[in-house]
Amino acid sequence: MEATHKGTRNVIVVNGPNLGRLGVREPDVYGSDDLAALTRLCEGWGSELGLHVEVRQSDDEAEMIGWMHRAVDEQTPVVMNPAAFTHYSYGLSDAAHMVTDAGLPLMEVHISNPSARDSFRKYSVISPVATGTITGMGFYGYRLALEAIAHLLGA
Ligand code: DQA
C-alpha cells in the first residue's frame, strides 16, 4: 500500500478510455488542455484540500476494475471519469459498487455533459452505484469531486 502522507488521505483519480488523448481529442468538447495539465490541477487541488491525489488513466477495462479492487483493499476513495465505459461496462459498475459498498466515496465525473450529447451517452451504469455525479463543468468538475470527498471524509 502506498504510504499515507501525514495528515492527508490518499485519493485516486481514475480516467477511462481515450482520456489520455485530452488536448487533441474533440477540444471543442473536452478543452485544449491535456491529461498532464489535468493531473497537475488535481494534485494541486488535492493538496489544498488535505488529500494526496494520484491520477491514473487506462484504456483497459480490466485494469480499471483491478484499481477498484485495490481501492477497496486499501480503503482509498475514488474519483472516476469512466469515459465510454460509463455507458456499457457492467464489470466496472460492479467494481465501483464494491467501493461504495465498502463505505468509501466514489465520485463520478464527466468533463462534458453526456446527457446533452448523443443518445447512447444519456445512461450511466456507474451513476446508480456512485456516491454522486458531476457533469458538464470541464476539468473543474474534478475539483468539485475532490471537495465532495474531502467533505465526506471530514478532511
Ligand atoms: C466523458 C463522456 C463520455 O460519454 C465519453 O465517452 C468520454 C468522456 C466526459 O468526460 O465527458 O470519453 O466521460
Backbone and ligand atoms as CSV (ligand in chain L), in Angstrom:
chain,resi,resn,atom,element,x,y,z
A,1,MET,N,N,0.849,-1.198,0.000
A,1,MET,CA,C,0.000,0.000,0.000
A,1,MET,C,C,0.889,1.254,0.000
A,2,GLU,N,N,0.440,2.238,-0.754
A,2,GLU,CA,C,1.191,3.489,-0.801
A,2,GLU,C,C,1.084,4.201,0.543
A,3,ALA,N,N,2.177,4.823,0.959
A,3,ALA,CA,C,2.180,5.487,2.263
A,3,ALA,C,C,1.189,6.639,2.274
A,4,THR,N,N,0.420,6.734,3.330
A,4,THR,CA,C,-0.468,7.879,3.513
A,4,THR,C,C,0.375,9.050,4.002
A,5,HIS,N,N,0.247,10.189,3.347
A,5,HIS,CA,C,1.001,11.359,3.774
A,5,HIS,C,C,0.477,11.819,5.118
A,6,LYS,N,N,1.381,12.319,5.940
A,6,LYS,CA,C,0.988,12.738,7.279
A,6,LYS,C,C,-0.173,13.738,7.193
A,7,GLY,N,N,-1.243,13.446,7.869
A,7,GLY,CA,C,-2.371,14.360,7.918
A,7,GLY,C,C,-3.200,14.406,6.650
A,8,THR,N,N,-2.908,13.547,5.682
A,8,THR,CA,C,-3.684,13.564,4.436
A,8,THR,C,C,-4.232,12.174,4.149
A,9,ARG,N,N,-5.240,12.130,3.294
A,9,ARG,CA,C,-5.803,10.866,2.839
A,9,ARG,C,C,-5.442,10.671,1.379
A,10,ASN,N,N,-5.117,9.454,0.997
A,10,ASN,CA,C,-4.895,9.144,-0.414
A,10,ASN,C,C,-6.233,9.074,-1.130
A,11,VAL,N,N,-6.280,9.620,-2.324
A,11,VAL,CA,C,-7.446,9.516,-3.204
A,11,VAL,C,C,-6.916,9.179,-4.591
A,12,ILE,N,N,-7.579,8.241,-5.279
A,12,ILE,CA,C,-7.191,8.002,-6.675
A,12,ILE,C,C,-8.210,8.667,-7.593
A,13,VAL,N,N,-7.676,9.243,-8.669
A,13,VAL,CA,C,-8.490,9.866,-9.716
A,13,VAL,C,C,-8.264,9.039,-10.968
A,14,VAL,N,N,-9.255,8.243,-11.347
A,14,VAL,CA,C,-9.047,7.309,-12.459
A,14,VAL,C,C,-9.839,7.773,-13.686
A,15,ASN,N,N,-9.173,7.712,-14.807
A,15,ASN,CA,C,-9.740,8.171,-16.076
A,15,ASN,C,C,-9.756,7.028,-17.072
A,16,GLY,N,N,-10.890,6.867,-17.735
A,16,GLY,CA,C,-11.063,5.751,-18.653
A,16,GLY,C,C,-10.586,6.016,-20.066
A,17,PRO,N,N,-11.071,5.202,-21.001
A,17,PRO,CA,C,-10.521,5.167,-22.353
A,17,PRO,C,C,-10.612,6.491,-23.101
A,18,ASN,N,N,-9.543,6.752,-23.820
A,18,ASN,CA,C,-9.396,7.915,-24.709
A,18,ASN,C,C,-9.145,9.222,-23.963
A,19,LEU,N,N,-9.159,9.179,-22.629
A,19,LEU,CA,C,-8.876,10.415,-21.893
A,19,LEU,C,C,-7.373,10.706,-21.854
A,20,GLY,N,N,-6.563,9.752,-22.267
A,20,GLY,CA,C,-5.138,10.025,-22.486
A,20,GLY,C,C,-4.935,10.934,-23.695
A,21,ARG,N,N,-5.982,11.128,-24.478
A,21,ARG,CA,C,-5.909,11.959,-25.681
A,21,ARG,C,C,-6.486,13.354,-25.448
A,22,LEU,N,N,-6.735,13.691,-24.163
A,22,LEU,CA,C,-7.215,15.057,-23.875
A,22,LEU,C,C,-6.244,16.061,-24.490
A,23,GLY,N,N,-6.800,17.146,-24.988
A,23,GLY,CA,C,-5.962,18.172,-25.626
A,23,GLY,C,C,-5.995,18.063,-27.138
A,24,VAL,N,N,-6.065,16.816,-27.628
A,24,VAL,CA,C,-6.175,16.618,-29.087
A,24,VAL,C,C,-7.531,16.042,-29.472
A,25,ARG,N,N,-8.200,15.404,-28.510
A,25,ARG,CA,C,-9.497,14.778,-28.791
A,25,ARG,C,C,-10.623,15.804,-28.619
A,26,GLU,N,N,-11.344,16.063,-29.679
A,26,GLU,CA,C,-12.505,16.960,-29.640
A,26,GLU,C,C,-12.321,18.129,-28.663
A,27,PRO,N,N,-11.361,19.023,-28.937
A,27,PRO,CA,C,-11.116,20.119,-27.989
A,27,PRO,C,C,-12.330,21.018,-27.772
A,28,ASP,N,N,-13.235,21.037,-28.752
A,28,ASP,CA,C,-14.458,21.834,-28.571
A,28,ASP,C,C,-15.333,21.251,-27.459
A,29,VAL,N,N,-15.196,19.943,-27.214
A,29,VAL,CA,C,-15.999,19.281,-26.166
A,29,VAL,C,C,-15.206,19.181,-24.861
A,30,TYR,N,N,-13.908,18.790,-24.965
A,30,TYR,CA,C,-13.138,18.460,-23.765
A,30,TYR,C,C,-12.073,19.508,-23.407
A,31,GLY,N,N,-11.970,20.573,-24.229
A,31,GLY,CA,C,-10.975,21.603,-23.967
A,31,GLY,C,C,-9.631,21.276,-24.600
A,32,SER,N,N,-8.709,22.225,-24.513
A,32,SER,CA,C,-7.424,22.060,-25.210
A,32,SER,C,C,-6.292,21.682,-24.263
A,33,ASP,N,N,-6.603,21.455,-23.001
A,33,ASP,CA,C,-5.568,21.046,-22.042
A,33,ASP,C,C,-5.472,19.521,-21.975
A,34,ASP,N,N,-4.260,19.045,-21.752
A,34,ASP,CA,C,-4.034,17.594,-21.808
A,34,ASP,C,C,-4.118,16.929,-20.421
A,35,LEU,N,N,-3.903,15.618,-20.427
A,35,LEU,CA,C,-4.010,14.842,-19.178
A,35,LEU,C,C,-2.961,15.277,-18.160
A,36,ALA,N,N,-1.776,15.681,-18.656
A,36,ALA,CA,C,-0.723,16.135,-17.725
A,36,ALA,C,C,-1.201,17.394,-16.998
A,37,ALA,N,N,-1.888,18.284,-17.724
A,37,ALA,CA,C,-2.411,19.509,-17.095
A,37,ALA,C,C,-3.489,19.153,-16.081
A,38,LEU,N,N,-4.367,18.223,-16.458
A,38,LEU,CA,C,-5.411,17.782,-15.520
A,38,LEU,C,C,-4.776,17.175,-14.268
A,39,THR,N,N,-3.719,16.396,-14.476
A,39,THR,CA,C,-3.024,15.754,-13.351
A,39,THR,C,C,-2.474,16.804,-12.389
A,40,ARG,N,N,-1.812,17.818,-12.958
A,40,ARG,CA,C,-1.239,18.883,-12.096
A,40,ARG,C,C,-2.342,19.596,-11.323
A,41,LEU,N,N,-3.457,19.897,-12.018
A,41,LEU,CA,C,-4.571,20.571,-11.340
A,41,LEU,C,C,-5.087,19.721,-10.183
A,42,CYS,N,N,-5.312,18.436,-10.457
A,42,CYS,CA,C,-5.878,17.559,-9.416
A,42,CYS,C,C,-4.933,17.445,-8.224
A,43,GLU,N,N,-3.632,17.335,-8.503
A,43,GLU,CA,C,-2.662,17.233,-7.406
A,43,GLU,C,C,-2.687,18.513,-6.556
A,44,GLY,N,N,-2.749,19.669,-7.236
A,44,GLY,CA,C,-2.783,20.959,-6.523
A,44,GLY,C,C,-4.059,21.107,-5.707
A,45,TRP,N,N,-5.194,20.790,-6.324
A,45,TRP,CA,C,-6.459,20.880,-5.597
A,45,TRP,C,C,-6.444,19.935,-4.405
A,46,GLY,N,N,-5.891,18.746,-4.624
A,46,GLY,CA,C,-5.815,17.765,-3.542
A,46,GLY,C,C,-5.023,18.324,-2.379
A,47,SER,N,N,-3.855,18.916,-2.651
A,47,SER,CA,C,-3.062,19.370,-1.511
A,47,SER,C,C,-3.765,20.523,-0.788
A,48,GLU,N,N,-4.495,21.370,-1.517
A,48,GLU,CA,C,-5.291,22.420,-0.832
A,48,GLU,C,C,-6.330,21.803,0.115
A,49,LEU,N,N,-6.819,20.623,-0.269
A,49,LEU,CA,C,-7.916,20.000,0.487
A,49,LEU,C,C,-7.424,18.969,1.501
A,50,GLY,N,N,-6.101,18.829,1.606
A,50,GLY,CA,C,-5.553,17.843,2.541
A,50,GLY,C,C,-5.643,16.425,2.029
A,51,LEU,N,N,-5.666,16.281,0.686
A,51,LEU,CA,C,-5.753,14.956,0.071
A,51,LEU,C,C,-4.504,14.714,-0.768
A,52,HIS,N,N,-3.972,13.497,-0.702
A,52,HIS,CA,C,-2.879,13.126,-1.606
A,52,HIS,C,C,-3.494,12.425,-2.805
A,53,VAL,N,N,-3.434,13.095,-3.955
A,53,VAL,CA,C,-4.155,12.631,-5.144
A,53,VAL,C,C,-3.199,11.940,-6.107
A,54,GLU,N,N,-3.599,10.758,-6.547
A,54,GLU,CA,C,-2.849,10.064,-7.595
A,54,GLU,C,C,-3.760,9.921,-8.811
A,55,VAL,N,N,-3.345,10.503,-9.938
A,55,VAL,CA,C,-4.157,10.490,-11.159
A,55,VAL,C,C,-3.686,9.350,-12.064
A,56,ARG,N,N,-4.645,8.562,-12.539
A,56,ARG,CA,C,-4.335,7.439,-13.442
A,56,ARG,C,C,-5.232,7.510,-14.665
A,57,GLN,N,N,-4.795,6.866,-15.741
A,57,GLN,CA,C,-5.627,6.749,-16.953
A,57,GLN,C,C,-5.377,5.381,-17.554
A,58,SER,N,N,-6.462,4.772,-18.048
A,58,SER,CA,C,-6.309,3.486,-18.729
A,58,SER,C,C,-7.355,3.341,-19.824
A,59,ASP,N,N,-6.951,2.666,-20.892
A,59,ASP,CA,C,-7.907,2.300,-21.945
A,59,ASP,C,C,-8.407,0.873,-21.718
A,60,ASP,N,N,-8.008,0.271,-20.603
A,60,ASP,CA,C,-8.217,-1.161,-20.366
A,60,ASP,C,C,-9.219,-1.359,-19.220
A,61,GLU,N,N,-10.354,-1.941,-19.539
A,61,GLU,CA,C,-11.419,-2.163,-18.552
A,61,GLU,C,C,-10.918,-3.013,-17.381
A,62,ALA,N,N,-10.159,-4.072,-17.706
A,62,ALA,CA,C,-9.674,-4.974,-16.652
A,62,ALA,C,C,-8.761,-4.231,-15.678
A,63,GLU,N,N,-7.936,-3.343,-16.215
A,63,GLU,CA,C,-7.034,-2.594,-15.338
A,63,GLU,C,C,-7.843,-1.690,-14.397
A,64,MET,N,N,-8.871,-1.041,-14.950
A,64,MET,CA,C,-9.695,-0.156,-14.104
A,64,MET,C,C,-10.443,-0.942,-13.038
A,65,ILE,N,N,-10.914,-2.126,-13.399
A,65,ILE,CA,C,-11.592,-2.986,-12.419
A,65,ILE,C,C,-10.605,-3.365,-11.306
A,66,GLY,N,N,-9.394,-3.709,-11.697
A,66,GLY,CA,C,-8.353,-4.042,-10.711
A,66,GLY,C,C,-8.076,-2.870,-9.769
A,67,TRP,N,N,-8.102,-1.649,-10.314
A,67,TRP,CA,C,-7.881,-0.466,-9.453
A,67,TRP,C,C,-9.002,-0.344,-8.423
A,68,MET,N,N,-10.235,-0.693,-8.808
A,68,MET,CA,C,-11.349,-0.617,-7.839
A,68,MET,C,C,-11.158,-1.662,-6.736
A,69,HIS,N,N,-10.731,-2.866,-7.114
A,69,HIS,CA,C,-10.495,-3.905,-6.106
A,69,HIS,C,C,-9.437,-3.430,-5.108
A,70,ARG,N,N,-8.371,-2.829,-5.638
A,70,ARG,CA,C,-7.293,-2.341,-4.763
A,70,ARG,C,C,-7.778,-1.200,-3.874
A,71,ALA,N,N,-8.653,-0.340,-4.459
A,71,ALA,CA,C,-9.194,0.782,-3.659
A,71,ALA,C,C,-9.946,0.234,-2.448
A,72,VAL,N,N,-10.707,-0.849,-2.661
A,72,VAL,CA,C,-11.430,-1.469,-1.539
A,72,VAL,C,C,-10.421,-2.014,-0.524
A,73,ASP,N,N,-9.443,-2.762,-1.017
A,73,ASP,CA,C,-8.479,-3.394,-0.105
A,73,ASP,C,C,-7.691,-2.357,0.683
A,74,GLU,N,N,-7.397,-1.220,0.035
A,74,GLU,CA,C,-6.550,-0.200,0.669
A,74,GLU,C,C,-7.386,0.947,1.255
A,75,GLN,N,N,-8.731,0.822,1.160
A,75,GLN,CA,C,-9.637,1.835,1.744
A,75,GLN,C,C,-9.381,3.231,1.143
A,76,THR,N,N,-9.275,3.285,-0.167
A,76,THR,CA,C,-8.961,4.537,-0.863
A,76,THR,C,C,-10.198,5.086,-1.568
A,77,PRO,N,N,-10.625,6.307,-1.260
A,77,PRO,CA,C,-11.725,6.931,-2.002
A,77,PRO,C,C,-11.333,7.151,-3.468
A,78,VAL,N,N,-12.367,7.258,-4.315
A,78,VAL,CA,C,-12.135,7.267,-5.764
A,78,VAL,C,C,-12.887,8.431,-6.409
A,79,VAL,N,N,-12.207,9.136,-7.315
A,79,VAL,CA,C,-12.862,9.994,-8.311
A,79,VAL,C,C,-12.706,9.256,-9.634
A,80,MET,N,N,-13.807,9.061,-10.338
A,80,MET,CA,C,-13.723,8.283,-11.575
A,80,MET,C,C,-14.405,8.998,-12.730
A,81,ASN,N,N,-13.645,9.183,-13.820
A,81,ASN,CA,C,-14.269,9.511,-15.100
A,81,ASN,C,C,-14.201,8.229,-15.927
A,82,PRO,N,N,-15.300,7.477,-15.981
A,82,PRO,CA,C,-15.261,6.167,-16.656
A,82,PRO,C,C,-15.257,6.275,-18.182
A,83,ALA,N,N,-15.365,7.526,-18.699
A,83,ALA,CA,C,-15.373,7.757,-20.162
A,83,ALA,C,C,-16.423,6.856,-20.811
A,84,ALA,N,N,-16.096,6.244,-21.939
A,84,ALA,CA,C,-17.134,5.456,-22.639
A,84,ALA,C,C,-17.598,4.243,-21.832
A,85,PHE,N,N,-16.765,3.743,-20.904
A,85,PHE,CA,C,-17.200,2.606,-20.063
A,85,PHE,C,C,-18.447,2.962,-19.247
A,86,THR,N,N,-18.635,4.269,-19.024
A,86,THR,CA,C,-19.832,4.768,-18.320
A,86,THR,C,C,-21.111,4.127,-18.835
A,87,HIS,N,N,-21.136,3.947,-20.143
A,87,HIS,CA,C,-22.409,3.665,-20.805
A,87,HIS,C,C,-22.695,2.178,-20.990
A,88,TYR,N,N,-21.690,1.316,-20.732
A,88,TYR,CA,C,-21.952,-0.106,-21.003
A,88,TYR,C,C,-21.177,-1.096,-20.148
A,89,SER,N,N,-20.241,-0.634,-19.293
A,89,SER,CA,C,-19.409,-1.633,-18.604
A,89,SER,C,C,-20.035,-2.070,-17.277
A,90,TYR,N,N,-20.761,-3.185,-17.327
A,90,TYR,CA,C,-21.334,-3.727,-16.093
A,90,TYR,C,C,-20.230,-4.240,-15.172
A,91,GLY,N,N,-19.119,-4.656,-15.771
A,91,GLY,CA,C,-17.979,-5.111,-14.952
A,91,GLY,C,C,-17.427,-3.969,-14.112
A,92,LEU,N,N,-17.265,-2.796,-14.737
A,92,LEU,CA,C,-16.749,-1.651,-13.993
A,92,LEU,C,C,-17.797,-1.145,-13.003
A,93,SER,N,N,-19.081,-1.241,-13.397
A,93,SER,CA,C,-20.157,-0.847,-12.489
A,93,SER,C,C,-20.132,-1.717,-11.226
A,94,ASP,N,N,-20.025,-3.015,-11.405
A,94,ASP,CA,C,-19.969,-3.915,-10.242
A,94,ASP,C,C,-18.759,-3.600,-9.363
A,95,ALA,N,N,-17.621,-3.305,-10.007
A,95,ALA,CA,C,-16.401,-2.999,-9.236
A,95,ALA,C,C,-16.569,-1.674,-8.483
A,96,ALA,N,N,-17.196,-0.680,-9.134
A,96,ALA,CA,C,-17.450,0.609,-8.471
A,96,ALA,C,C,-18.407,0.416,-7.294
A,97,HIS,N,N,-19.380,-0.485,-7.505
A,97,HIS,CA,C,-20.336,-0.773,-6.430
A,97,HIS,C,C,-19.627,-1.334,-5.198
A,98,MET,N,N,-18.604,-2.165,-5.421
A,98,MET,CA,C,-17.853,-2.710,-4.283
A,98,MET,C,C,-17.196,-1.598,-3.479
A,99,VAL,N,N,-16.768,-0.527,-4.174
A,99,VAL,CA,C,-16.119,0.597,-3.482
A,99,VAL,C,C,-17.129,1.289,-2.561
A,100,THR,N,N,-18.300,1.634,-3.109
A,100,THR,CA,C,-19.283,2.353,-2.272
A,100,THR,C,C,-19.879,1.423,-1.219
A,101,ASP,N,N,-20.018,0.131,-1.554
A,101,ASP,CA,C,-20.480,-0.854,-0.562
A,101,ASP,C,C,-19.527,-0.957,0.620
A,102,ALA,N,N,-18.244,-0.685,0.350
A,102,ALA,CA,C,-17.237,-0.741,1.424
A,102,ALA,C,C,-17.256,0.542,2.255
A,103,GLY,N,N,-18.202,1.470,1.922
A,103,GLY,CA,C,-18.319,2.702,2.697
A,103,GLY,C,C,-17.378,3.802,2.234
A,104,LEU,N,N,-16.776,3.592,1.068
A,104,LEU,CA,C,-15.833,4.590,0.542
A,104,LEU,C,C,-16.539,5.474,-0.476
A,105,PRO,N,N,-16.263,6.792,-0.484
A,105,PRO,CA,C,-16.862,7.643,-1.504
A,105,PRO,C,C,-16.304,7.330,-2.895
A,106,LEU,N,N,-17.189,7.322,-3.871
A,106,LEU,CA,C,-16.760,7.216,-5.283
A,106,LEU,C,C,-17.553,8.268,-6.053
A,107,MET,N,N,-16.845,9.308,-6.498
A,107,MET,CA,C,-17.483,10.400,-7.234
A,107,MET,C,C,-17.255,10.198,-8.730
A,108,GLU,N,N,-18.352,10.158,-9.478
A,108,GLU,CA,C,-18.293,10.047,-10.936
A,108,GLU,C,C,-18.203,11.457,-11.525
A,109,VAL,N,N,-17.272,11.632,-12.447
A,109,VAL,CA,C,-17.080,12.943,-13.082
A,109,VAL,C,C,-17.113,12.783,-14.598
A,110,HIS,N,N,-17.757,13.734,-15.264
A,110,HIS,CA,C,-17.660,13.848,-16.727
A,110,HIS,C,C,-17.309,15.277,-17.072
A,111,ILE,N,N,-16.347,15.421,-17.956
A,111,ILE,CA,C,-15.914,16.762,-18.367
A,111,ILE,C,C,-17.045,17.456,-19.120
A,112,SER,N,N,-17.635,16.730,-20.046
A,112,SER,CA,C,-18.776,17.256,-20.806
A,112,SER,C,C,-20.061,16.913,-20.047
A,113,ASN,N,N,-21.182,17.321,-20.619
A,113,ASN,CA,C,-22.472,16.899,-20.069
A,113,ASN,C,C,-23.042,15.820,-20.987
A,114,PRO,N,N,-22.805,14.545,-20.644
A,114,PRO,CA,C,-23.207,13.463,-21.564
A,114,PRO,C,C,-24.700,13.481,-21.879
A,115,SER,N,N,-25.525,13.974,-20.947
A,115,SER,CA,C,-26.979,13.995,-21.175
A,115,SER,C,C,-27.369,14.918,-22.319
A,116,ALA,N,N,-26.501,15.872,-22.611
A,116,ALA,CA,C,-26.807,16.840,-23.672
A,116,ALA,C,C,-26.201,16.406,-25.006
A,117,ARG,N,N,-25.701,15.170,-25.069
A,117,ARG,CA,C,-24.989,14.732,-26.281
A,117,ARG,C,C,-25.727,13.560,-26.930
A,118,ASP,N,N,-24.969,12.636,-27.533
A,118,ASP,CA,C,-25.580,11.504,-28.255
A,118,ASP,C,C,-26.492,10.698,-27.323
A,119,SER,N,N,-27.483,10.033,-27.906
A,119,SER,CA,C,-28.431,9.311,-27.048
A,119,SER,C,C,-27.752,8.180,-26.273
A,120,PHE,N,N,-26.696,7.555,-26.836
A,120,PHE,CA,C,-26.061,6.445,-26.100
A,120,PHE,C,C,-25.341,6.926,-24.850
A,121,ARG,N,N,-25.102,8.259,-24.760
A,121,ARG,CA,C,-24.409,8.792,-23.578
A,121,ARG,C,C,-25.372,9.163,-22.457
A,122,LYS,N,N,-26.664,9.035,-22.697
A,122,LYS,CA,C,-27.634,9.531,-21.705
A,122,LYS,C,C,-27.751,8.617,-20.495
A,123,TYR,N,N,-27.348,7.351,-20.630
A,123,TYR,CA,C,-27.440,6.448,-19.489
A,123,TYR,C,C,-26.055,6.080,-18.968
A,124,SER,N,N,-25.919,6.127,-17.662
A,124,SER,CA,C,-24.677,5.725,-16.998
A,124,SER,C,C,-24.937,4.492,-16.154
A,125,VAL,N,N,-24.112,3.461,-16.323
A,125,VAL,CA,C,-24.208,2.278,-15.445
A,125,VAL,C,C,-23.406,2.499,-14.154
A,126,ILE,N,N,-22.691,3.629,-14.094
A,126,ILE,CA,C,-21.898,3.947,-12.898
A,126,ILE,C,C,-22.721,4.788,-11.919
A,127,SER,N,N,-23.525,5.734,-12.448
A,127,SER,CA,C,-24.275,6.652,-11.559
A,127,SER,C,C,-25.080,5.934,-10.483
A,128,PRO,N,N,-25.782,4.818,-10.810
A,128,PRO,CA,C,-26.597,4.177,-9.769
A,128,PRO,C,C,-25.789,3.639,-8.591
A,129,VAL,N,N,-24.476,3.450,-8.774
A,129,VAL,CA,C,-23.661,2.900,-7.676
A,129,VAL,C,C,-22.674,3.932,-7.127
A,130,ALA,N,N,-22.647,5.119,-7.743
A,130,ALA,CA,C,-21.705,6.159,-7.301
A,130,ALA,C,C,-22.280,6.906,-6.100
A,131,THR,N,N,-21.400,7.546,-5.349
A,131,THR,CA,C,-21.848,8.422,-4.265
A,131,THR,C,C,-22.521,9.654,-4.848
A,132,GLY,N,N,-21.973,10.181,-5.924
A,132,GLY,CA,C,-22.523,11.356,-6.585
A,132,GLY,C,C,-21.909,11.489,-7.958
A,133,THR,N,N,-22.501,12.360,-8.760
A,133,THR,CA,C,-22.048,12.536,-10.143
A,133,THR,C,C,-21.963,14.024,-10.459
A,134,ILE,N,N,-20.876,14.424,-11.123
A,134,ILE,CA,C,-20.703,15.821,-11.544
A,134,ILE,C,C,-20.449,15.824,-13.042
A,135,THR,N,N,-21.247,16.569,-13.779
A,135,THR,CA,C,-21.096,16.591,-15.238
A,135,THR,C,C,-21.071,18.024,-15.746
A,136,GLY,N,N,-20.404,18.200,-16.893
A,136,GLY,CA,C,-20.528,19.428,-17.653
A,136,GLY,C,C,-19.749,20.611,-17.130
A,137,MET,N,N,-18.825,20.380,-16.205
A,137,MET,CA,C,-18.090,21.500,-15.591
A,137,MET,C,C,-16.637,21.547,-16.063
A,138,GLY,N,N,-16.299,20.826,-17.142
A,138,GLY,CA,C,-14.910,20.804,-17.588
A,138,GLY,C,C,-14.014,20.177,-16.518
A,139,PHE,N,N,-12.729,20.554,-16.563
A,139,PHE,CA,C,-11.784,19.993,-15.580
A,139,PHE,C,C,-12.184,20.386,-14.145
A,140,TYR,N,N,-12.894,21.520,-14.023
A,140,TYR,CA,C,-13.290,21.994,-12.687
A,140,TYR,C,C,-14.164,20.961,-11.958
A,141,GLY,N,N,-14.834,20.102,-12.720
A,141,GLY,CA,C,-15.642,19.054,-12.111
A,141,GLY,C,C,-14.818,18.138,-11.210
A,142,TYR,N,N,-13.527,17.956,-11.564
A,142,TYR,CA,C,-12.668,17.109,-10.723
A,142,TYR,C,C,-12.429,17.788,-9.375
A,143,ARG,N,N,-12.310,19.127,-9.416
A,143,ARG,CA,C,-12.131,19.852,-8.145
A,143,ARG,C,C,-13.374,19.674,-7.265
A,144,LEU,N,N,-14.533,19.817,-7.903
A,144,LEU,CA,C,-15.774,19.660,-7.145
A,144,LEU,C,C,-15.870,18.252,-6.542
A,145,ALA,N,N,-15.432,17.266,-7.312
A,145,ALA,CA,C,-15.467,15.885,-6.816
A,145,ALA,C,C,-14.505,15.699,-5.642
A,146,LEU,N,N,-13.321,16.311,-5.747
A,146,LEU,CA,C,-12.349,16.205,-4.650
A,146,LEU,C,C,-12.872,16.931,-3.406
A,147,GLU,N,N,-13.532,18.078,-3.621
A,147,GLU,CA,C,-14.138,18.793,-2.488
A,147,GLU,C,C,-15.198,17.927,-1.811
A,148,ALA,N,N,-15.998,17.248,-2.638
A,148,ALA,CA,C,-17.038,16.378,-2.080
A,148,ALA,C,C,-16.395,15.273,-1.245
A,149,ILE,N,N,-15.301,14.716,-1.741
A,149,ILE,CA,C,-14.633,13.638,-0.988
A,149,ILE,C,C,-14.057,14.186,0.315
A,150,ALA,N,N,-13.415,15.362,0.213
A,150,ALA,CA,C,-12.850,15.969,1.450
A,150,ALA,C,C,-13.978,16.203,2.448
A,151,HIS,N,N,-15.106,16.698,1.975
A,151,HIS,CA,C,-16.259,16.945,2.844
A,151,HIS,C,C,-16.739,15.639,3.492
A,152,LEU,N,N,-16.868,14.602,2.661
A,152,LEU,CA,C,-17.386,13.323,3.172
A,152,LEU,C,C,-16.428,12.682,4.164
A,153,LEU,N,N,-15.126,12.910,3.972
A,153,LEU,CA,C,-14.146,12.338,4.887
A,153,LEU,C,C,-13.966,13.198,6.129
A,154,GLY,N,N,-14.574,14.399,6.079
A,154,GLY,CA,C,-14.346,15.340,7.189
A,154,GLY,C,C,-12.917,15.815,7.234
A,155,ALA,N,N,-12.279,15.867,6.040
A,155,ALA,CA,C,-10.840,16.248,5.985
A,155,ALA,C,C,-10.681,17.737,6.215
L,1,DQA,C1,C,-16.866,11.637,-20.873
L,1,DQA,C2,C,-18.225,11.475,-21.561
L,1,DQA,C3,C,-18.353,10.091,-22.180
L,1,DQA,O1,O,-19.612,9.966,-22.836
L,1,DQA,C4,C,-17.261,9.886,-23.203
L,1,DQA,O2,O,-17.321,8.573,-23.735
L,1,DQA,C5,C,-15.899,10.200,-22.711
L,1,DQA,C6,C,-15.719,11.343,-21.812
L,1,DQA,C7,C,-16.676,13.072,-20.326
L,1,DQA,O3,O,-15.730,13.262,-19.566
L,1,DQA,O4,O,-17.419,13.982,-20.678
L,1,DQA,O5,O,-14.918,9.587,-23.102
L,1,DQA,O6,O,-16.815,10.752,-19.768
